[in-house]
Amino acid sequence: QKEVEQDPGPLSVPEGAIVSLNCTYSNSAFQYFMWYRQYSRKGPELLMYTYSSGNKEDGRFTAQVDKSSKYISLFIRDSQPSDSATYLCAMWGGSNYKLTFGKGTLLTVNP
Amino acid sequence: DVKVTQSSRYLVKRTGEKVFLECVQDMDHENMFWYRQDPGLGLRLIYFSYDVKMKEKGDIPEGYSVSREKKERFSLILESASTNQTSMYLCASRDYDQPQHFGDGTRLSIL
């Protein structure tokens, strides 16, 4: 079983839709969870950062962590064409410095 | 805002050449990382440095070396470039127990 599983998509939605992106993981030592957004030909940009279980909201974005189910989500409300990008989940924990990434989900928001 | 700067956005080299990729961060971060990103394989860690002159191998160090003579600068060296090292190379830095911040990447082609 891979440490982090993320559906690669592609996911195509109309402008204004609510988008749900998800990752599952197997390592119970993970405590820090991140979502990165990567535009084509650019580096990943940190979008959301959460520690342990719960929700965190930032504008149109909400990150959710359920450690009991080993499941994290990113919700995008009122999606815009400018949200079109690849979204990467990432996580680390314990004494390990190393980030473990999902493979990324390609999202297209159509005007 | 954290600024991670990679010296070249695009680079074309020939097989057998020694190639240097440079990365500079402006936030006095202790840790710096080099990744490569390939379609279908995601981000893979090549090397990590946790302090000046200190380094650790990541998941795929073969064919690469690194140098960190100053805290703000982390260099990736391809000792003898090969075509299978054609990839997008990403540098990242972080403060202790904080998320990683990425540069915009260097798209390297080896002919």
Backbone of each chain as ProteinMPNN parsed JSONL, in Angstrom:
{"seq_chain_A": "QKEVEQDPGPLSVPEGAIVSLNCTYSNSAFQYFMWYRQYSRKGPELLMYTYSSGNKEDGRFTAQVDKSSKYISLFIRDSQPSDSATYLCAMWGGSNYKLTFGKGTLLTVNP", "coords_chain_A": {"N_chain_A": [[0.854, -1.202, 0.0], [0.589, 2.178, -0.884], [2.067, 5.008, 0.752], [0.749, 7.485, 0.64], [-2.219, 8.195, -1.004], [-3.664, 9.642, -3.824], [-6.172, 10.716, -5.931], [-5.522, 11.128, -9.311], [-7.109, 12.48, -11.104], [-8.021, 13.64, -14.411], [-9.911, 16.45, -13.071], [-12.759, 18.189, -13.908], [-14.647, 21.071, -13.69], [-17.499, 23.339, -13.623], [-17.314, 26.933, -13.493], [-17.793, 28.399, -10.29], [-18.562, 26.114, -8.98], [-18.441, 23.81, -6.17], [-15.505, 22.357, -5.107], [-14.027, 19.276, -4.271], [-11.206, 17.825, -3.0], [-9.115, 15.056, -2.296], [-7.11, 13.007, -0.078], [-5.772, 9.912, 1.006], [-4.023, 8.186, 3.612], [-1.505, 6.017, 5.053], [0.289, 5.97, 7.163], [0.342, 6.282, 10.509], [1.879, 7.995, 11.995], [1.971, 10.476, 10.829], [1.497, 13.922, 11.318], [1.403, 16.539, 10.495], [-0.115, 18.348, 7.95], [-0.444, 19.322, 4.614], [-1.521, 21.321, 1.844], [-0.622, 21.933, -1.433], [-0.582, 24.132, -4.234], [-0.027, 23.911, -7.65], [0.774, 25.602, -10.453], [0.992, 25.295, -14.029], [4.267, 24.698, -15.152], [5.408, 25.963, -12.983], [6.656, 26.217, -9.544], [5.495, 24.28, -6.653], [3.107, 25.869, -4.543], [2.509, 26.82, -1.268], [-0.619, 26.267, 0.121], [-2.437, 25.555, 2.194], [-2.032, 24.683, 5.633], [-2.071, 22.415, 8.179], [-2.277, 21.134, 11.502], [-2.637, 18.072, 13.004], [-5.961, 16.736, 13.728], [-9.078, 18.151, 12.423], [-10.611, 21.229, 11.193], [-9.633, 23.837, 8.929], [-9.961, 27.094, 7.792], [-9.567, 29.316, 5.035], [-10.394, 31.979, 3.457], [-11.826, 31.102, 0.435], [-11.087, 28.515, 0.709], [-11.037, 25.406, 2.436], [-9.482, 23.26, 4.646], [-9.484, 19.936, 5.726], [-8.94, 17.519, 8.216], [-8.995, 14.17, 9.092], [-7.907, 12.188, 11.319], [-8.535, 9.738, 12.421], [-9.659, 8.303, 10.372], [-7.666, 8.478, 8.596], [-7.551, 10.43, 6.504], [-7.596, 13.206, 4.387], [-8.873, 16.358, 3.277], [-9.472, 18.911, 0.809], [-11.44, 21.655, 0.305], [-12.844, 23.739, -2.138], [-14.591, 26.597, -2.451], [-16.985, 28.3, -4.558], [-15.561, 28.111, -7.057], [-13.006, 29.288, -9.302], [-11.798, 30.12, -12.627], [-9.1, 30.724, -12.319], [-8.325, 28.978, -10.37], [-7.571, 26.717, -11.599], [-5.283, 24.194, -11.734], [-2.68, 21.963, -10.574], [-3.194, 20.11, -7.661], [-1.523, 19.267, -4.767], [-1.308, 17.018, -2.118], [0.416, 16.817, 1.022], [2.421, 15.502, 3.661], [3.859, 15.053, 6.955], [5.538, 13.591, 9.839], [6.348, 12.539, 13.227], [9.752, 11.814, 13.936], [10.72, 12.201, 11.515], [11.97, 14.218, 8.998], [11.102, 14.254, 6.472], [8.964, 15.085, 3.793], [6.016, 13.547, 2.629], [4.471, 13.134, -0.408], [1.33, 13.28, -2.186], [0.443, 12.217, -5.533], [-0.773, 14.235, -6.884], [-3.628, 16.113, -8.067], [-5.133, 17.054, -11.026], [-6.867, 19.905, -11.71], [-9.411, 21.516, -13.526], [-11.148, 24.472, -13.998], [-13.894, 25.53, -15.608], [-14.867, 28.411, -17.481]], "CA_chain_A": [[0.0, 0.0, 0.0], [1.362, 3.412, -0.913], [1.884, 5.805, 1.971], [-0.247, 8.519, 0.378], [-2.956, 7.961, -2.237], [-4.416, 10.816, -4.274], [-6.752, 10.511, -7.259], [-4.872, 12.087, -10.202], [-8.061, 13.159, -11.973], [-8.306, 15.062, -14.199], [-11.203, 16.869, -12.577], [-13.2, 19.364, -14.656], [-15.876, 21.579, -13.072], [-17.875, 24.678, -14.089], [-17.051, 28.045, -12.58], [-18.767, 28.522, -9.218], [-18.797, 24.819, -8.322], [-17.655, 23.445, -4.995], [-14.564, 21.302, -5.462], [-13.522, 18.475, -3.156], [-9.998, 17.074, -3.328], [-8.914, 14.165, -1.153], [-5.979, 12.086, 0.018], [-5.745, 8.96, 2.112], [-2.658, 7.835, 3.964], [-1.441, 4.801, 5.864], [1.236, 6.121, 8.259], [-0.32, 6.957, 11.632], [2.801, 8.976, 12.588], [1.807, 11.793, 10.195], [0.799, 14.886, 12.174], [1.339, 17.825, 9.811], [-0.746, 18.106, 6.657], [-0.365, 20.486, 3.757], [-1.97, 21.321, 0.46], [0.105, 22.831, -2.313], [-1.145, 24.363, -5.557], [1.054, 24.052, -8.627], [0.404, 26.002, -11.801], [1.843, 24.707, -15.056], [5.626, 25.243, -15.293], [5.806, 26.703, -11.78], [6.86, 25.369, -8.382], [4.348, 24.187, -5.738], [2.886, 27.018, -3.667], [1.778, 26.386, -0.08], [-1.982, 26.796, 0.168], [-3.002, 25.326, 3.519], [-1.155, 23.929, 6.532], [-2.816, 22.087, 9.393], [-1.661, 20.202, 12.44], [-3.548, 17.132, 13.64], [-7.317, 16.662, 13.176], [-9.912, 19.341, 12.488], [-10.81, 22.057, 9.999], [-9.013, 25.168, 8.863], [-10.555, 27.835, 6.684], [-8.849, 30.502, 4.587], [-11.126, 32.489, 2.298], [-12.669, 30.099, -0.241], [-10.472, 27.199, 0.909], [-11.144, 24.749, 3.737], [-8.744, 22.002, 4.772], [-10.089, 19.066, 6.747], [-8.123, 16.354, 8.537], [-9.636, 13.154, 9.938], [-6.816, 11.249, 11.603], [-9.075, 8.403, 12.738], [-9.881, 7.635, 9.084], [-6.46, 8.724, 7.787], [-8.178, 11.018, 5.318], [-7.592, 14.664, 4.397], [-9.628, 16.947, 2.169], [-9.413, 20.346, 0.524], [-12.652, 22.128, -0.358], [-12.758, 25.06, -2.758], [-15.937, 27.144, -2.705], [-17.067, 29.313, -5.62], [-14.32, 27.908, -7.815], [-12.723, 30.255, -10.36], [-10.839, 29.622, -13.617], [-7.736, 30.887, -11.797], [-8.029, 27.84, -9.492], [-7.121, 25.603, -12.45], [-3.904, 23.875, -11.348], [-2.53, 20.656, -9.924], [-3.201, 20.227, -6.197], [-0.733, 18.212, -4.143], [-1.33, 16.903, -0.665], [1.719, 16.447, 1.57], [2.329, 15.283, 5.096], [5.018, 14.481, 7.652], [5.321, 13.419, 11.263], [7.362, 11.826, 13.984], [11.072, 12.431, 13.878], [11.134, 12.221, 10.115], [11.859, 15.528, 8.373], [10.77, 14.099, 5.058], [7.587, 15.251, 3.348], [5.504, 12.548, 1.71], [3.52, 13.802, -1.281], [0.492, 12.586, -3.134], [0.883, 12.424, -6.92], [-1.397, 15.447, -7.395], [-4.894, 16.069, -8.825], [-5.228, 18.151, -11.994], [-8.188, 20.529, -11.683], [-9.724, 22.564, -14.501], [-12.404, 25.164, -13.751], [-14.299, 26.084, -16.903], [-15.678, 29.638, -17.362]], "C_chain_A": [[0.885, 1.245, 0.0], [1.059, 4.225, 0.336], [0.795, 6.854, 1.812], [-0.886, 8.233, -0.975], [-3.763, 9.21, -2.572], [-4.896, 10.535, -5.691], [-6.163, 11.553, -8.21], [-5.819, 12.896, -11.077], [-7.81, 12.77, -13.43], [-9.737, 15.326, -13.755], [-11.574, 18.164, -13.293], [-14.545, 19.805, -14.1], [-16.222, 22.933, -13.686], [-17.534, 25.728, -13.03], [-18.171, 28.152, -11.548], [-19.041, 27.235, -8.468], [-17.98, 24.709, -7.039], [-16.799, 22.241, -5.377], [-14.098, 20.593, -4.189], [-12.342, 17.642, -3.638], [-9.604, 16.278, -2.086], [-7.614, 13.373, -1.25], [-6.213, 11.133, 1.178], [-4.296, 8.585, 2.385], [-2.663, 6.65, 4.912], [-0.572, 4.968, 7.118], [0.613, 6.931, 9.405], [0.588, 7.963, 12.331], [2.636, 10.366, 11.983], [0.975, 12.703, 11.102], [0.584, 16.226, 11.486], [0.876, 17.562, 8.384], [-0.794, 19.407, 5.867], [-1.065, 20.249, 2.436], [-1.145, 22.361, -0.29], [-0.668, 22.949, -3.625], [0.022, 24.583, -6.506], [0.474, 24.39, -9.988], [1.409, 25.406, -12.772], [3.181, 25.45, -15.152], [6.048, 26.151, -14.134], [6.056, 25.722, -10.639], [5.606, 25.289, -7.53], [4.311, 25.379, -4.782], [2.044, 26.547, -2.478], [0.425, 27.087, 0.009], [-2.556, 26.711, 1.588], [-2.064, 24.435, 4.326], [-1.918, 23.672, 7.819], [-2.038, 21.079, 10.218], [-2.761, 19.376, 13.077], [-4.959, 17.238, 13.044], [-8.048, 17.99, 13.278], [-9.991, 20.046, 11.155], [-10.021, 23.338, 10.094], [-9.543, 25.852, 7.621], [-9.7, 29.045, 6.341], [-9.526, 30.988, 3.322], [-12.026, 31.408, 1.713], [-12.188, 28.667, 0.001], [-10.686, 26.692, 2.339], [-10.378, 23.439, 3.682], [-9.319, 21.23, 5.94], [-9.18, 17.86, 6.953], [-8.913, 15.432, 9.455], [-8.594, 12.071, 10.198], [-7.338, 9.847, 11.896], [-9.298, 7.599, 11.456], [-8.671, 7.734, 8.176], [-6.858, 9.312, 6.431], [-8.088, 12.53, 5.452], [-8.284, 15.177, 3.15], [-9.301, 18.422, 2.033], [-10.691, 20.693, -0.231], [-12.4, 23.527, -0.909], [-14.184, 25.494, -3.068], [-15.864, 28.159, -3.827], [-15.824, 29.263, -6.497], [-14.236, 28.868, -9.008], [-11.786, 29.636, -11.39], [-9.386, 29.72, -13.149], [-7.348, 29.794, -10.796], [-7.535, 26.629, -10.29], [-5.628, 25.378, -12.23], [-3.869, 22.418, -10.905], [-2.432, 20.88, -8.42], [-2.52, 19.001, -5.596], [-0.996, 18.197, -2.649], [0.062, 16.452, -0.208], [1.598, 16.32, 3.076], [3.649, 14.776, 5.664], [4.713, 14.353, 9.137], [6.409, 12.615, 11.908], [8.674, 12.56, 13.91], [11.558, 12.584, 12.448], [10.904, 13.595, 9.515], [11.159, 15.458, 7.024], [9.272, 14.29, 4.82], [7.217, 14.101, 2.432], [4.364, 13.183, 0.927], [2.566, 12.807, -1.919], [0.977, 12.926, -4.549], [0.247, 13.669, -7.543], [-2.679, 15.176, -8.164], [-4.942, 17.286, -9.725], [-6.667, 18.646, -12.049], [-8.299, 21.567, -12.785], [-11.079, 23.146, -14.148], [-12.761, 25.919, -15.025], [-15.184, 27.317, -16.747], [-17.095, 29.425, -17.89]], "O_chain_A": [[1.82, 1.349, 0.794], [-0.031, 4.154, 0.903], [0.011, 7.088, 2.731], [-0.188, 8.05, -1.973], [-4.454, 9.766, -1.719], [-4.103, 10.158, -6.554], [-6.287, 12.749, -7.95], [-5.412, 13.868, -11.713], [-7.41, 11.631, -13.67], [-10.647, 14.54, -14.021], [-10.803, 19.123, -13.289], [-15.483, 19.01, -14.041], [-15.34, 23.61, -14.214], [-17.476, 25.437, -11.835], [-19.348, 28.015, -11.881], [-19.69, 27.258, -7.422], [-16.982, 25.403, -6.847], [-17.298, 21.243, -5.897], [-13.813, 21.227, -3.173], [-12.468, 16.851, -4.573], [-9.739, 16.762, -0.962], [-7.097, 13.107, -2.335], [-6.782, 11.508, 2.203], [-3.447, 8.657, 1.496], [-3.691, 6.316, 5.502], [-0.694, 4.173, 8.049], [0.389, 8.133, 9.268], [0.117, 8.718, 13.181], [3.112, 11.344, 12.56], [-0.092, 12.323, 11.584], [-0.323, 16.972, 11.856], [1.394, 16.681, 7.698], [-1.145, 20.459, 6.4], [-1.184, 19.115, 1.972], [-0.991, 23.5, 0.15], [-1.32, 22.003, -4.069], [0.943, 25.343, -6.209], [-0.223, 23.582, -10.601], [2.527, 25.057, -12.396], [3.216, 26.678, -15.223], [6.93, 26.997, -14.284], [5.717, 24.544, -10.741], [4.727, 26.141, -7.66], [5.341, 25.832, -4.284], [0.987, 25.944, -2.664], [0.332, 28.314, -0.022], [-3.093, 27.689, 2.108], [-1.394, 23.556, 3.783], [-2.363, 24.612, 8.477], [-1.252, 20.287, 9.699], [-3.714, 19.925, 13.63], [-5.12, 17.785, 11.953], [-7.704, 18.845, 14.093], [-9.517, 19.551, 10.133], [-9.769, 23.859, 11.18], [-9.573, 25.269, 6.537], [-9.174, 29.719, 7.226], [-9.266, 30.472, 2.235], [-12.884, 30.862, 2.407], [-12.82, 27.715, -0.456], [-10.538, 27.434, 3.311], [-10.592, 22.615, 2.794], [-9.604, 21.788, 7.0], [-8.709, 17.254, 5.991], [-9.439, 15.869, 10.479], [-8.423, 11.154, 9.395], [-6.641, 8.866, 11.639], [-9.149, 6.377, 11.445], [-8.652, 7.137, 7.099], [-6.545, 8.767, 5.372], [-8.45, 13.088, 6.488], [-8.285, 14.525, 2.106], [-8.91, 19.089, 2.991], [-10.99, 20.105, -1.271], [-11.821, 24.381, -0.238], [-14.892, 24.849, -3.842], [-14.834, 28.799, -4.037], [-15.123, 30.263, -6.654], [-15.242, 29.209, -9.63], [-11.045, 28.71, -11.059], [-8.546, 28.905, -13.531], [-6.183, 29.689, -10.413], [-7.126, 25.627, -9.704], [-4.811, 26.256, -12.505], [-4.893, 21.736, -10.868], [-1.677, 21.738, -7.961], [-2.889, 17.86, -5.875], [-0.92, 19.232, -1.988], [0.79, 15.793, -0.951], [0.755, 16.971, 3.692], [4.45, 14.158, 4.963], [3.747, 14.934, 9.633], [7.287, 12.072, 11.236], [8.706, 13.788, 13.829], [12.674, 13.041, 12.206], [9.779, 14.093, 9.517], [10.686, 16.466, 6.5], [8.433, 13.741, 5.534], [7.997, 13.716, 1.561], [3.412, 13.704, 1.509], [2.92, 11.654, -2.166], [1.815, 13.809, -4.733], [0.674, 14.113, -8.609], [-2.811, 14.149, -8.829], [-4.809, 18.417, -9.258], [-7.577, 17.892, -12.395], [-7.406, 22.395, -12.966], [-12.056, 22.409, -14.011], [-12.041, 26.817, -15.462], [-16.143, 27.294, -15.976], [-17.908, 30.349, -17.867]]}, "seq_chain_B": "DVKVTQSSRYLVKRTGEKVFLECVQDMDHENMFWYRQDPGLGLRLIYFSYDVKMKEKGDIPEGYSVSREKKERFSLILESASTNQTSMYLCASRDYDQPQHFGDGTRLSIL", "coords_chain_B": {"N_chain_B": [[7.215, 37.299, 3.044], [8.375, 34.082, 2.061], [11.192, 33.608, 0.001], [12.366, 31.62, -2.475], [14.839, 31.096, -4.689], [15.674, 29.871, -7.804], [18.386, 29.479, -9.959], [18.191, 29.129, -12.755], [15.523, 28.907, -15.107], [15.139, 27.309, -17.328], [17.204, 24.848, -18.811], [19.601, 23.482, -20.981], [21.622, 20.761, -21.572], [24.439, 18.617, -22.416], [24.941, 15.035, -22.645], [27.123, 13.588, -20.277], [28.215, 15.973, -19.408], [29.119, 18.054, -16.595], [26.824, 19.335, -14.398], [25.485, 22.165, -12.788], [23.062, 23.139, -10.504], [21.591, 25.875, -8.98], [20.401, 27.2, -5.875], [18.85, 29.622, -3.865], [17.835, 30.912, -0.728], [16.013, 33.363, 1.171], [15.367, 33.515, 3.853], [16.812, 32.696, 6.051], [16.631, 29.981, 6.62], [17.053, 26.774, 8.154], [16.874, 24.241, 6.945], [17.206, 22.737, 3.749], [16.199, 21.508, 0.524], [16.389, 19.267, -2.294], [14.433, 18.24, -5.016], [13.204, 16.085, -7.63], [10.778, 16.207, -10.24], [8.604, 14.236, -11.977], [6.361, 13.245, -14.592], [3.696, 11.194, -13.532], [5.275, 10.07, -11.564], [5.52, 11.842, -9.533], [6.786, 13.98, -6.883], [10.124, 13.461, -5.968], [12.533, 12.989, -3.475], [15.838, 14.083, -3.596], [18.217, 15.023, -2.262], [18.904, 16.322, 0.996], [19.581, 19.027, 3.202], [20.405, 19.813, 6.467], [21.806, 21.717, 7.742], [24.533, 24.091, 7.426], [27.075, 22.728, 5.441], [26.168, 20.2, 6.042], [24.538, 17.202, 5.051], [22.071, 14.937, 3.763], [21.223, 11.857, 2.195], [18.463, 11.49, 0.02], [15.666, 9.841, -1.431], [16.486, 9.17, -3.999], [19.439, 9.465, -4.63], [21.443, 8.704, -6.402], [23.85, 9.468, -8.842], [23.878, 12.124, -8.336], [25.16, 14.944, -6.473], [25.594, 17.219, -3.697], [26.057, 20.578, -2.433], [26.608, 22.694, 0.307], [27.757, 25.426, 1.27], [27.222, 27.898, 2.329], [24.615, 29.191, 4.416], [22.365, 30.151, 3.052], [22.438, 29.097, 0.512], [22.122, 26.352, -1.682], [23.355, 23.842, -3.577], [22.848, 21.7, -6.358], [24.431, 19.032, -7.942], [25.036, 17.467, -10.956], [26.975, 14.906, -11.665], [27.874, 13.594, -14.004], [26.079, 14.15, -16.561], [23.131, 12.437, -17.641], [20.709, 11.164, -20.023], [18.459, 10.228, -18.684], [18.221, 11.91, -16.591], [16.888, 14.086, -17.363], [14.472, 16.341, -16.423], [12.156, 18.068, -14.203], [13.482, 20.123, -11.791], [13.251, 20.862, -8.41], [13.77, 23.114, -5.79], [13.589, 23.494, -2.24], [12.93, 25.133, 0.905], [12.886, 25.32, 4.5], [11.927, 26.414, 7.794], [12.597, 25.137, 11.068], [10.344, 22.54, 11.743], [8.338, 23.71, 10.24], [6.293, 24.227, 7.265], [7.513, 23.327, 3.965], [8.844, 25.57, 1.512], [8.771, 26.274, -1.894], [10.882, 26.817, -4.765], [10.581, 28.075, -8.175], [11.425, 26.151, -9.898], [13.656, 24.308, -12.096], [13.731, 23.499, -15.379], [15.26, 20.939, -16.779], [16.968, 19.735, -19.559], [18.592, 17.015, -20.951], [20.635, 16.284, -23.564]], "CA_chain_B": [[7.054, 36.077, 2.269], [9.592, 33.326, 1.779], [11.606, 33.656, -1.391], [13.34, 30.604, -2.863], [15.186, 31.451, -6.066], [16.506, 28.934, -8.544], [19.143, 30.349, -10.859], [17.77, 29.0, -14.145], [14.213, 28.295, -15.307], [15.322, 26.288, -18.358], [18.617, 24.557, -19.039], [19.848, 22.368, -21.896], [23.006, 20.297, -21.454], [24.734, 17.396, -23.162], [25.325, 13.878, -21.828], [28.503, 13.586, -19.825], [28.585, 17.259, -18.822], [28.882, 18.296, -15.179], [25.783, 20.36, -14.368], [25.253, 22.774, -11.478], [21.804, 23.852, -10.293], [21.762, 26.696, -7.787], [19.187, 27.599, -5.17], [19.109, 30.571, -2.783], [16.653, 31.328, 0.028], [16.298, 34.625, 1.855], [14.702, 33.523, 5.156], [17.68, 32.138, 7.093], [16.12, 28.659, 6.966], [18.06, 25.749, 8.434], [16.765, 23.064, 6.083], [16.988, 22.926, 2.314], [15.886, 20.23, -0.135], [16.296, 19.151, -3.745], [13.53, 17.222, -5.533], [12.87, 16.093, -9.039], [9.36, 15.945, -10.454], [8.39, 13.605, -13.277], [4.96, 12.833, -14.783], [3.366, 9.85, -13.068], [6.12, 9.667, -10.433], [5.39, 12.831, -8.472], [8.028, 14.581, -6.373], [11.019, 12.525, -5.295], [13.593, 13.708, -2.771], [17.182, 13.694, -4.01], [19.094, 15.298, -1.132], [18.412, 17.22, 2.034], [20.626, 19.584, 4.047], [19.797, 20.35, 7.674], [22.628, 22.825, 8.222], [25.68, 24.342, 6.551], [28.004, 21.625, 5.254], [25.545, 18.926, 6.436], [23.648, 16.718, 4.0], [21.611, 13.55, 3.873], [20.642, 11.339, 0.965], [17.03, 11.258, -0.035], [15.238, 8.559, -1.992], [17.117, 8.879, -5.299], [20.657, 10.274, -4.704], [22.441, 8.184, -7.348], [24.15, 10.345, -9.963], [23.817, 13.517, -7.877], [25.789, 15.346, -5.228], [25.13, 18.545, -3.28], [27.014, 21.414, -1.714], [26.026, 23.79, 1.075], [28.852, 26.152, 1.908], [26.599, 28.995, 3.065], [23.278, 28.807, 4.863], [21.31, 30.54, 2.131], [22.651, 28.552, -0.827], [22.192, 24.885, -1.749], [23.61, 23.509, -4.983], [22.72, 20.303, -6.805], [25.437, 18.771, -8.976], [24.957, 16.226, -11.725], [28.405, 14.658, -11.9], [28.036, 13.287, -15.439], [24.658, 14.148, -16.913], [22.614, 11.405, -18.542], [19.385, 11.533, -20.543], [17.413, 9.912, -17.699], [18.167, 12.995, -15.611], [15.993, 15.118, -17.881], [13.394, 16.428, -15.446], [11.944, 19.348, -13.507], [14.161, 20.082, -10.492], [12.658, 21.816, -7.478], [14.449, 23.364, -4.52], [12.687, 23.951, -1.185], [13.555, 25.398, 2.196], [11.929, 25.458, 5.591], [12.386, 26.591, 9.149], [12.355, 23.918, 11.825], [8.95, 22.155, 12.002], [7.418, 24.489, 9.424], [6.175, 23.645, 5.929], [8.513, 23.671, 2.971], [8.501, 26.541, 0.486], [9.453, 25.857, -3.107], [11.203, 27.703, -5.865], [9.798, 27.867, -9.397], [11.907, 24.981, -10.61], [14.517, 24.361, -13.276], [13.409, 22.416, -16.323], [16.559, 20.54, -17.329], [16.966, 18.754, -20.652], [19.913, 16.458, -21.26], [20.574, 15.762, -24.943]], "C_chain_B": [[8.399, 35.407, 2.005], [9.914, 33.405, 0.296], [12.673, 32.591, -1.608], [13.6, 30.805, -4.349], [16.093, 30.403, -6.673], [17.098, 29.688, -9.728], [18.661, 30.28, -12.299], [16.368, 28.406, -14.206], [14.3, 27.134, -16.308], [16.814, 26.115, -18.619], [18.706, 23.379, -19.996], [21.324, 22.021, -21.83], [23.184, 19.011, -22.26], [25.13, 16.268, -22.214], [26.812, 13.943, -21.513], [28.96, 14.885, -19.2], [28.359, 17.25, -17.316], [27.94, 19.499, -15.1], [25.584, 20.853, -12.936], [23.892, 23.48, -11.475], [21.904, 24.571, -8.949], [20.417, 27.112, -7.2], [19.573, 28.514, -4.008], [17.796, 30.889, -2.08], [17.021, 32.509, 0.924], [15.737, 34.679, 3.273], [15.526, 32.886, 6.263], [17.195, 30.757, 7.544], [17.25, 27.671, 7.171], [18.079, 24.669, 7.363], [16.536, 23.447, 4.633], [16.933, 21.57, 1.632], [16.029, 20.367, -1.647], [15.412, 17.972, -4.103], [13.634, 17.204, -7.062], [11.416, 15.668, -9.194], [9.167, 15.431, -11.867], [6.946, 13.161, -13.385], [4.752, 11.396, -14.326], [4.162, 9.386, -11.866], [6.038, 10.659, -9.274], [6.735, 13.435, -8.095], [8.844, 13.516, -5.641], [12.202, 13.296, -4.727], [14.958, 13.166, -3.184], [18.154, 13.821, -2.838], [18.448, 16.323, -0.218], [19.621, 17.748, 2.808], [19.982, 20.206, 5.273], [20.63, 21.459, 8.299], [23.777, 23.018, 7.243], [26.632, 23.147, 6.599], [27.435, 20.266, 5.679], [24.567, 18.5, 5.352], [23.235, 15.297, 4.323], [21.038, 13.119, 2.537], [19.139, 11.211, 1.111], [16.732, 9.9, -0.639], [15.994, 8.174, -3.261], [18.411, 9.677, -5.469], [21.643, 9.865, -5.788], [22.597, 9.132, -8.539], [24.159, 11.824, -9.61], [24.715, 13.717, -6.663], [25.3, 16.747, -4.902], [26.25, 19.266, -2.544], [26.257, 22.493, -0.975], [27.137, 24.439, 1.894], [28.354, 27.336, 2.726], [25.153, 28.641, 3.344], [22.218, 29.069, 3.806], [21.379, 29.828, 0.784], [22.835, 27.037, -0.791], [22.287, 24.507, -3.219], [23.434, 22.021, -5.225], [23.667, 20.118, -7.978], [25.136, 17.424, -9.628], [26.37, 15.945, -12.198], [28.712, 14.399, -13.375], [26.626, 13.08, -15.986], [24.309, 13.02, -17.883], [21.183, 11.759, -18.926], [18.27, 11.221, -19.542], [17.37, 10.905, -16.538], [17.428, 14.213, -16.159], [14.753, 15.167, -17.003], [13.173, 17.876, -15.025], [12.565, 19.204, -12.116], [13.638, 21.217, -9.621], [13.483, 21.889, -6.195], [13.421, 23.855, -3.511], [13.494, 24.279, 0.062], [12.469, 25.487, 3.25], [12.667, 25.793, 6.889], [12.0, 25.331, 9.933], [10.861, 23.724, 12.096], [7.918, 23.033, 11.286], [7.318, 23.871, 8.029], [7.285, 24.106, 4.996], [7.954, 24.681, 1.975], [9.382, 26.266, -0.723], [9.826, 27.028, -4.005], [10.37, 27.355, -7.087], [10.321, 26.739, -10.275], [12.849, 25.301, -11.753], [14.142, 23.182, -14.158], [14.692, 22.087, -17.077], [16.366, 19.481, -18.403], [18.395, 18.316, -20.909], [19.829, 15.789, -22.64], [21.7, 14.78, -25.217]], "O_chain_B": [[9.411, 36.064, 1.762], [9.032, 33.286, -0.554], [13.747, 32.644, -1.009], [12.687, 30.697, -5.167], [17.15, 30.085, -6.126], [16.402, 30.438, -10.412], [18.716, 31.287, -13.006], [16.051, 27.496, -13.44], [13.626, 26.116, -16.155], [17.579, 27.079, -18.646], [17.98, 22.396, -19.849], [22.179, 22.888, -22.011], [22.216, 18.403, -22.718], [25.601, 16.522, -21.105], [27.636, 14.3, -22.354], [29.99, 14.913, -18.525], [27.502, 16.519, -16.819], [28.224, 20.555, -15.666], [25.524, 20.061, -11.996], [23.613, 24.313, -12.337], [22.25, 23.977, -7.928], [19.443, 27.341, -7.916], [20.506, 28.221, -3.261], [16.772, 31.109, -2.726], [18.159, 32.647, 1.372], [15.636, 35.761, 3.85], [14.982, 32.564, 7.32], [17.331, 30.403, 8.715], [18.265, 27.707, 6.476], [19.142, 24.23, 6.923], [15.77, 24.362, 4.329], [17.539, 20.604, 2.095], [15.819, 21.443, -2.208], [15.585, 16.865, -3.594], [14.083, 18.163, -7.689], [10.889, 14.885, -8.403], [9.52, 16.101, -12.837], [6.353, 12.741, -12.391], [5.519, 10.499, -14.677], [3.782, 8.417, -11.21], [6.447, 10.343, -8.157], [7.69, 13.407, -8.871], [8.323, 12.774, -4.809], [12.795, 14.14, -5.399], [15.207, 11.961, -3.133], [18.826, 12.859, -2.468], [17.565, 17.081, -0.62], [20.577, 17.01, 3.046], [19.094, 21.048, 5.137], [20.209, 22.074, 9.279], [23.973, 22.207, 6.338], [26.948, 22.63, 7.67], [28.164, 19.275, 5.674], [23.849, 19.331, 4.796], [23.921, 14.561, 5.033], [20.436, 13.923, 1.825], [18.619, 10.872, 2.174], [17.449, 8.929, -0.397], [16.13, 6.99, -3.567], [18.485, 10.503, -6.378], [22.587, 10.603, -6.069], [21.615, 9.543, -9.158], [24.413, 12.675, -10.462], [24.994, 12.775, -5.921], [24.664, 17.394, -5.733], [27.232, 18.67, -2.103], [25.372, 23.138, -1.538], [27.414, 24.06, 3.032], [28.989, 27.733, 3.703], [24.536, 27.881, 2.598], [21.271, 28.293, 3.673], [20.45, 29.951, -0.015], [23.597, 26.508, 0.018], [21.395, 24.821, -4.008], [23.822, 21.192, -4.403], [23.705, 20.939, -8.894], [25.0, 16.399, -8.961], [26.902, 16.668, -13.041], [29.685, 14.92, -13.92], [26.056, 11.993, -15.89], [25.064, 12.694, -18.799], [20.524, 12.548, -18.25], [17.236, 11.889, -19.552], [16.573, 10.751, -15.613], [17.352, 15.249, -15.497], [14.057, 14.163, -16.849], [13.9, 18.782, -15.434], [12.227, 18.292, -11.362], [13.59, 22.373, -10.04], [13.842, 20.871, -5.602], [12.48, 24.557, -3.881], [14.599, 23.771, 0.253], [11.296, 25.7, 2.946], [13.851, 25.5, 7.053], [11.158, 24.554, 9.484], [10.194, 24.621, 12.611], [6.757, 23.086, 11.692], [8.173, 23.07, 7.65], [7.911, 25.143, 5.214], [6.771, 24.66, 1.637], [10.587, 26.053, -0.593], [9.179, 28.075, -4.003], [9.546, 26.442, -7.04], [9.711, 26.413, -11.293], [12.845, 26.402, -12.303], [14.223, 22.025, -13.746], [15.151, 22.868, -17.912], [15.695, 18.471, -18.192], [19.294, 19.143, -21.065], [19.054, 14.855, -22.848], [21.799, 14.247, -26.323]]}, "name": "protein", "num_of_chains": 2, "seq": "QKEVEQDPGPLSVPEGAIVSLNCTYSNSAFQYFMWYRQYSRKGPELLMYTYSSGNKEDGRFTAQVDKSSKYISLFIRDSQPSDSATYLCAMWGGSNYKLTFGKGTLLTVNPDVKVTQSSRYLVKRTGEKVFLECVQDMDHENMFWYRQDPGLGLRLIYFSYDVKMKEKGDIPEGYSVSREKKERFSLILESASTNQTSMYLCASRDYDQPQHFGDGTRLSIL"}
